[in-house]
């Protein structure tokens, strides 16, 4: 099986890479297991030195790395540079904080001494997506490697250059051989690997379908599994909100990463007193966005990742329009090379339409009206997803009621949902389970060992 790197802005195949044979996969997993037995005994200081070296490489090579990411999956060059910088930030954060987060914890007990130790599990299989091809991997790898685990990466099939770069990044940073390895294999092959006794645990960021397959395999093998799946994040605008900021940030929250982000705002729930004004201003701002070459600094929105992805979002929009939804702007694929789709705003979406329940993975926003705060929270929770939510209000009581009432793993008030090293990242319901980042994330792939000495 060959892995192709196709430029979404042109549709041109820029490079192909041969997949790893079963024998090579077996050798690499064996090397990872052997490496773990040595790596788990390294000091936090040594691991931190390697993570900091990787961060320095990313900083030094930021433009080149960003250019590779843009050419491989289509995000704007500015966004790609920001992603590279964010990866360096996370590497440094975990290098600085891991030892404290994993320190042995004394526990008051009837024994003369009791404590909890956090020890690494072993090789962790990471099945990662294409939309943030560097960040998704680093947010797993930085805490996992600092905890003493080793990483086995099965990246999305359409970003082979980035997958190979990540392996090379850690090698150049001085990380011992086998501690981080990339496998160029199919998704089906990766699912089968979960049963391999040398794999200790698995983490997946991706679609519901992929999550079900990996979770089922992990359950059958009785192995720890962390899932970060889809999202249909609400963006609630209440009457007390700063409407100027809500509109400006709302547009950014919807079209970040060309609209292809699990934590992008997708459902804009606006209370009646400000709904008309919000719809008008938001739609006008979306219509004014510049769609084009992702390497052009003037571009706001680049192409979708593939022809299939564009066809899917077009089908969802067309279905809504055919069943009575109101189109405020966009609603069409753009002519010419590349997989571009116009920024789109819909309202009047009903349960009969696909856009009502399905995740919209592209620059398409759905606006819903709510009578009041209670109905806004009810609409926010009616989805089967529960990843993030953004709430816009100047009233502390409204803010509190939203924070307490919204069913999501993350609630951001007067800001767009984002990921950062110091906060847990993850969701509830069909958005998955487990957490990445922060102290909770670094402990996900450790054995919390109780110690009691009489």
C-alpha positions as CSV (number, residue, x, y, z in Angstrom):
1,X,0.0,0.0,0.0
2,X,1.3,3.4,-1.0
3,X,0.6,6.7,0.9
4,X,0.1,9.8,-1.2
5,X,0.5,13.4,-0.2
6,X,-2.0,15.4,-2.3
7,X,-2.1,19.2,-2.2
8,X,-5.7,20.2,-1.5
9,X,-5.2,23.6,-3.1
10,X,-4.4,22.0,-6.5
11,X,-5.4,18.4,-6.3
12,X,-1.8,17.4,-7.4
13,X,0.0,14.4,-5.9
14,X,3.2,15.9,-4.5
15,X,4.8,12.8,-3.1
16,X,4.1,9.1,-2.5
17,X,5.6,6.8,0.2
18,X,5.6,3.0,0.4
19,X,3.7,1.6,3.3
20,X,5.5,-0.6,5.9
21,X,5.4,-4.3,5.4
22,X,4.0,-6.6,8.1
23,X,7.6,-7.7,8.9
24,X,8.7,-4.0,9.3
25,X,5.7,-3.2,11.5
26,X,6.6,-6.2,13.7
27,X,10.2,-5.1,13.9
28,X,9.2,-1.6,14.8
29,X,6.8,-2.6,17.5
30,X,9.4,-5.0,18.9
31,X,11.9,-2.1,19.0
32,X,9.4,0.1,20.8
33,X,8.8,-2.5,23.4
34,X,12.5,-3.0,23.9
35,X,13.1,0.7,24.1
36,X,10.4,1.1,26.8
37,X,12.3,-1.2,29.1
38,X,15.2,1.2,29.0
39,X,13.4,4.4,28.6
40,X,11.2,4.0,31.6
41,X,14.3,4.2,33.7
42,X,15.5,7.5,32.3
43,X,15.2,10.6,34.5
44,X,12.8,13.4,34.1
45,X,15.7,15.7,33.5
46,X,16.9,13.6,30.5
47,X,13.3,13.4,29.0
48,X,12.9,17.1,29.5
49,X,16.2,17.8,27.7
50,X,14.9,15.8,24.7
51,X,11.5,17.5,24.6
52,X,13.2,20.9,24.8
53,X,15.5,20.0,21.9
54,X,12.5,19.0,19.8
55,X,10.8,22.3,20.6
56,X,14.0,24.2,19.6
57,X,14.0,22.3,16.2
58,X,10.4,23.3,15.6
59,X,11.1,26.9,16.4
60,X,14.2,26.9,14.1
61,X,12.4,25.2,11.2
62,X,9.0,26.8,11.7
63,X,8.5,28.2,8.1
64,X,9.6,24.9,6.4
65,X,7.5,22.7,8.7
66,X,4.5,25.0,8.3
67,X,4.9,24.9,4.5
68,X,4.9,21.1,4.5
69,X,1.7,21.0,6.6
70,X,-0.1,23.6,4.4
71,X,0.8,21.7,1.2
72,X,-0.3,18.4,2.7
73,X,-3.7,19.3,4.3
74,X,-4.6,22.8,3.1
75,X,-4.7,25.0,6.2
76,X,-3.5,28.5,5.8
77,X,0.2,29.2,6.1
78,X,-0.4,31.5,9.1
79,X,-2.5,28.8,10.8
80,X,0.2,26.2,10.1
81,X,2.9,28.4,11.6
82,X,0.8,28.9,14.7
83,X,0.4,25.1,15.0
84,X,4.1,24.6,14.9
85,X,4.6,27.2,17.6
86,X,1.9,25.7,19.8
87,X,3.6,22.3,19.5
88,X,6.9,23.8,20.8
89,X,5.0,25.5,23.6
90,X,3.4,22.1,24.7
91,X,6.8,20.3,24.6
92,X,8.3,23.0,26.8
93,X,5.3,23.0,29.2
94,X,5.4,19.2,29.8
95,X,9.2,19.3,30.1
96,X,8.8,21.8,32.9
97,X,5.9,20.4,34.7
98,X,5.9,16.6,34.2
99,X,8.0,15.7,37.2
100,X,5.7,17.7,39.6
101,X,2.5,16.3,38.0
102,X,3.8,12.7,38.4
103,X,5.5,13.1,41.8
104,X,4.8,10.3,44.3
105,X,1.9,11.5,46.6
106,X,2.0,10.7,50.3
107,X,-1.3,9.5,51.7
108,X,-2.4,9.6,55.4
109,X,-3.0,6.0,56.3
110,X,-2.7,3.6,59.2
111,X,0.5,2.3,57.8
112,X,3.8,3.8,58.7
113,X,4.0,5.1,55.1
114,X,1.5,5.1,52.3
115,X,1.6,6.8,48.9
116,X,0.5,6.7,45.3
117,X,3.1,6.4,42.5
118,X,2.5,7.1,38.8
119,X,4.4,4.7,36.6
120,X,4.4,4.4,32.8
121,X,2.4,1.7,31.0
122,X,4.5,0.9,28.0
123,X,4.1,1.4,24.2
124,X,1.0,3.5,23.5
125,X,-0.5,3.2,20.0
126,X,-1.7,6.6,18.8
127,X,-4.2,6.8,15.9
128,X,-4.2,10.4,14.8
129,X,-6.1,12.6,12.3
130,X,-5.1,14.9,9.5
131,X,-6.7,18.2,10.6
132,X,-4.0,19.3,13.1
133,X,-1.4,16.8,11.9
134,X,1.4,18.1,14.2
135,X,-0.6,19.3,17.3
136,X,-2.8,16.2,17.6
137,X,0.3,14.1,17.8
138,X,2.4,16.4,20.1
139,X,-0.5,16.8,22.6
140,X,-0.3,13.0,23.0
141,X,3.4,12.5,22.7
142,X,4.7,15.3,25.0
143,X,2.9,14.0,28.1
144,X,3.2,10.4,27.2
145,X,7.0,10.5,26.6
146,X,7.6,12.7,29.6
147,X,5.7,10.0,31.7
148,X,8.1,7.4,30.5
149,X,5.9,5.7,27.9
150,X,7.0,5.2,24.3
151,X,4.8,6.2,21.3
152,X,3.8,4.2,18.2
153,X,2.1,6.5,15.7
154,X,-0.4,5.5,13.1
155,X,-1.2,8.8,11.4
156,X,-3.9,9.7,8.9
157,X,-3.1,8.1,5.5
158,X,-3.2,11.5,3.7
159,X,-0.4,13.1,5.8
160,X,2.5,10.7,5.4
161,X,5.1,13.5,5.1
162,X,4.1,14.9,8.5
163,X,4.0,11.4,10.0
164,X,7.6,10.7,8.9
165,X,8.7,14.2,10.0
166,X,7.5,13.6,13.5
167,X,9.5,10.4,13.9
168,X,12.5,12.3,12.5
169,X,11.9,15.2,14.8
170,X,12.3,13.1,18.0
171,X,15.2,11.3,16.5
172,X,17.1,14.5,15.9
173,X,16.1,15.8,19.3
174,X,18.1,12.9,20.8
175,X,15.3,10.6,21.9
176,X,16.6,7.0,22.1
177,X,15.9,4.7,19.1
178,X,12.5,3.1,19.3
179,X,10.9,5.6,21.7
180,X,8.8,7.3,19.0
181,X,8.1,5.4,15.8
182,X,5.8,6.0,12.9
183,X,3.9,3.2,11.1
184,X,2.7,3.8,7.5
185,X,-0.2,1.3,7.7
186,X,-4.0,1.3,7.0
187,X,-6.6,2.0,9.7
188,X,-7.7,-1.6,9.6
189,X,-4.2,-2.7,10.3
190,X,-3.9,-0.3,13.2
191,X,-7.1,-1.6,14.8
192,X,-5.7,-5.2,14.6
193,X,-2.5,-4.0,16.4
194,X,-4.5,-3.1,19.5
195,X,-4.5,-6.8,20.3
196,X,-0.7,-7.1,20.1
197,X,0.5,-7.9,23.6
198,X,3.4,-5.5,23.2
199,X,1.0,-2.5,22.9
200,X,0.0,-1.4,26.4
201,X,-2.7,1.2,25.6
202,X,-4.3,3.1,22.7
203,X,-5.4,6.7,22.1
204,X,-7.4,7.9,19.1
205,X,-8.5,11.2,17.8
206,X,-10.9,10.9,14.9
207,X,-14.3,10.0,13.7
208,X,-17.0,8.2,15.6
209,X,-16.7,5.2,13.3
210,X,-12.9,4.9,13.9
211,X,-13.5,5.4,17.6
212,X,-16.0,2.6,17.8
213,X,-13.6,0.2,16.0
214,X,-10.6,1.1,18.2
215,X,-12.6,1.1,21.4
216,X,-14.1,-2.3,20.6
217,X,-10.6,-3.7,20.0
218,X,-9.3,-2.1,23.2
219,X,-12.2,-3.5,25.2
220,X,-11.7,-7.0,23.8
221,X,-8.0,-6.8,24.7
222,X,-8.8,-5.1,28.1
223,X,-6.5,-2.2,27.4
224,X,-6.7,1.4,28.4
225,X,-8.2,3.6,25.7
226,X,-8.6,7.4,25.3
227,X,-11.0,8.7,22.6
228,X,-11.4,12.3,21.3
229,X,-14.1,12.1,18.6
230,X,-16.4,14.6,16.9
231,X,-18.0,17.7,18.1
232,X,-21.0,19.9,17.3
233,X,-20.0,22.8,19.6
234,X,-22.7,25.4,20.5
235,X,-21.8,29.1,20.5
236,X,-24.4,30.8,22.7
237,X,-25.1,34.5,22.3
238,X,-27.2,36.1,25.0
239,X,-28.7,39.6,25.2
240,X,-26.0,40.8,27.6
241,X,-23.2,39.8,25.2
242,X,-20.7,42.2,23.6
243,X,-22.1,41.7,20.1
244,X,-19.1,43.2,18.3
245,X,-16.8,40.6,19.9
246,X,-19.3,37.8,19.5
247,X,-19.6,38.3,15.8
248,X,-15.9,38.7,15.2
249,X,-14.8,35.8,17.3
250,X,-17.8,33.7,16.1
251,X,-16.6,34.0,12.5
252,X,-13.0,33.0,13.6
253,X,-14.4,30.1,15.7
254,X,-16.4,28.7,12.7
255,X,-13.7,28.9,10.0
256,X,-10.6,28.1,12.0
257,X,-8.6,25.5,10.2
258,X,-10.9,26.0,7.1
259,X,-13.8,24.9,9.3
260,X,-12.3,21.5,9.9
261,X,-11.9,21.4,13.7
262,X,-13.6,19.2,16.2
263,X,-13.8,22.2,18.6
264,X,-14.9,24.8,16.0
265,X,-18.2,26.5,16.8
266,X,-20.8,24.9,14.6
267,X,-24.2,25.8,16.0
268,X,-24.8,29.4,16.8
269,X,-27.6,29.7,19.3
270,X,-28.8,33.3,19.7
271,X,-31.6,34.6,21.9
272,X,-34.4,36.4,20.1
273,X,-33.7,40.0,21.2
274,X,-30.4,40.1,19.4
275,X,-30.9,37.3,16.8
276,X,-31.8,39.5,13.8
277,X,-28.8,41.7,14.3
278,X,-26.5,38.8,14.9
279,X,-27.6,36.9,11.8
280,X,-27.2,40.0,9.6
281,X,-23.8,41.0,10.9
282,X,-22.4,37.4,11.1
283,X,-23.6,36.5,7.6
284,X,-22.1,39.7,6.2
285,X,-18.7,38.9,7.9
286,X,-18.7,35.3,6.6
287,X,-19.5,36.5,3.1
288,X,-16.6,38.9,3.1
289,X,-14.0,36.3,4.0
290,X,-11.3,35.7,1.4
291,X,-11.1,32.1,0.1
292,X,-8.1,31.1,-1.9
293,X,-4.5,30.0,-1.9
294,X,-3.6,29.0,1.7
295,X,0.0,30.3,1.2
296,X,-1.3,33.8,0.4
297,X,-1.3,35.9,3.6
298,X,-4.5,37.6,2.5
299,X,-6.4,34.3,2.5
300,X,-8.9,33.7,5.4
301,X,-10.1,30.3,4.3
302,X,-8.2,27.6,2.3
303,X,-9.5,24.4,0.7
304,X,-11.0,21.5,2.4
305,X,-8.7,18.5,2.8
306,X,-10.1,16.4,-0.1
307,X,-12.6,16.2,-2.9
308,X,-14.6,13.7,-0.7
309,X,-14.7,16.1,2.2
310,X,-16.0,18.9,0.0
311,X,-18.6,16.6,-1.5
312,X,-19.8,15.7,2.0
313,X,-20.3,19.2,3.2
314,X,-22.0,20.2,-0.1
315,X,-24.4,17.3,0.3
316,X,-25.3,18.4,3.9
317,X,-25.9,22.0,2.8
318,X,-27.9,21.0,-0.3
319,X,-30.1,18.6,1.9
320,X,-30.9,21.4,4.3
321,X,-31.7,23.9,1.5
322,X,-34.0,21.4,-0.3
323,X,-35.9,20.9,2.9
324,X,-36.5,24.5,3.6
325,X,-33.5,25.9,5.4
326,X,-32.6,29.6,4.7
327,X,-29.3,30.3,3.0
328,X,-27.8,33.6,4.1
329,X,-24.5,33.3,2.2
330,X,-22.3,30.8,0.4
331,X,-23.8,27.4,-0.2
332,X,-21.6,26.3,-3.1
333,X,-18.3,24.8,-4.2
334,X,-16.0,27.2,-5.9
335,X,-14.8,26.6,-9.5
336,X,-11.3,25.9,-10.4
337,X,-8.6,23.6,-9.1
338,X,-8.5,22.6,-5.5
339,X,-11.3,21.7,-3.1
340,X,-12.7,25.0,-2.0
341,X,-16.1,25.7,-0.5
342,X,-17.7,29.1,0.1
343,X,-18.2,30.2,3.8
344,X,-21.9,29.4,4.4
345,X,-24.5,30.4,6.9
346,X,-27.8,28.5,7.3
347,X,-30.8,29.1,9.5
348,X,-34.2,27.4,10.0
349,X,-32.5,24.0,10.2
350,X,-34.9,21.3,11.4
351,X,-34.6,17.7,12.7
352,X,-35.5,16.5,9.2
353,X,-32.2,17.8,7.8
354,X,-28.8,16.2,8.1
355,X,-27.2,19.4,9.2
356,X,-29.4,19.3,12.4
357,X,-27.6,16.3,13.9
358,X,-24.5,15.7,11.9
359,X,-21.1,17.4,12.5
360,X,-20.4,19.9,9.7
361,X,-16.7,19.7,9.0
362,X,-16.2,22.7,6.8
363,X,-16.9,26.5,6.8
364,X,-20.6,26.1,7.3
365,X,-22.5,27.7,10.3
366,X,-26.0,26.9,11.5
367,X,-27.8,29.7,13.4
368,X,-30.7,28.7,15.8
369,X,-33.0,31.1,17.7
370,X,-33.8,30.6,21.4
371,X,-36.5,32.4,23.4
372,X,-34.4,32.8,26.5
373,X,-31.4,31.4,28.4
374,X,-33.2,28.2,29.4
375,X,-34.1,27.3,25.8
376,X,-30.5,28.2,24.7
377,X,-29.1,25.7,27.2
378,X,-31.6,23.1,26.1
379,X,-30.7,23.6,22.4
380,X,-27.0,23.4,23.3
381,X,-27.6,20.0,24.9
382,X,-29.8,18.4,22.3
383,X,-26.8,17.1,20.3
384,X,-25.3,13.7,20.9
385,X,-21.9,15.3,21.1
386,X,-20.4,17.0,24.1
387,X,-16.9,18.3,23.4
388,X,-16.8,22.1,23.9
389,X,-19.1,25.1,24.2
390,X,-18.6,28.9,23.9
391,X,-20.9,31.2,25.9
392,X,-21.2,35.0,25.3
393,X,-22.7,36.9,28.2
394,X,-21.9,39.9,30.4
395,X,-24.0,38.6,33.2
396,X,-22.2,36.5,35.9
397,X,-25.4,34.7,36.8
398,X,-26.0,33.8,33.1
399,X,-22.4,32.6,32.8
400,X,-22.7,30.4,35.9
401,X,-26.0,28.8,34.7
402,X,-24.4,28.0,31.3
403,X,-21.3,26.6,32.9
404,X,-23.4,24.4,35.2
405,X,-26.1,23.5,32.6
406,X,-24.2,22.7,29.4
407,X,-23.2,19.1,28.9
408,X,-19.7,19.4,27.5
409,X,-16.1,18.7,28.5
410,X,-15.1,22.3,28.1
411,X,-17.0,25.6,28.5
412,X,-15.3,28.9,27.4
413,X,-17.0,32.2,28.4
414,X,-16.6,35.2,26.1
415,X,-13.9,33.3,24.1
416,X,-13.7,30.6,21.5
417,X,-13.0,27.1,22.6
418,X,-9.3,26.3,22.5
419,X,-6.8,23.7,23.7
420,X,-3.8,24.6,25.9
421,X,-1.3,22.4,27.8
422,X,-2.5,23.4,31.3
423,X,-6.2,22.5,30.8
424,X,-7.7,19.0,30.3
425,X,-9.0,18.5,26.8
426,X,-11.8,16.0,26.0
427,X,-15.5,15.5,25.9
428,X,-18.6,13.5,27.0
429,X,-21.3,11.6,25.2
430,X,-20.4,10.7,21.7
431,X,-17.4,13.1,21.7
432,X,-15.4,10.4,23.5
433,X,-13.9,9.8,26.9
434,X,-10.6,10.3,28.8
435,X,-8.6,13.5,28.8
436,X,-5.5,14.8,27.1
437,X,-3.2,17.6,28.2
438,X,-2.7,18.9,31.8
439,X,-2.2,16.8,34.9
440,X,-5.2,14.6,34.0
441,X,-3.8,13.9,30.5
442,X,-0.3,13.0,31.6
443,X,-1.7,10.5,34.1
444,X,-4.0,8.8,31.6
445,X,-1.3,6.4,30.5
446,X,0.2,5.7,33.9
447,X,-0.4,3.0,36.5
448,X,-1.6,4.7,39.7
449,X,0.2,2.3,42.0
450,X,-0.8,2.3,45.7
451,X,2.0,1.7,48.1
452,X,1.4,0.8,51.8
453,X,4.3,0.0,54.1
454,X,3.6,-1.4,57.6
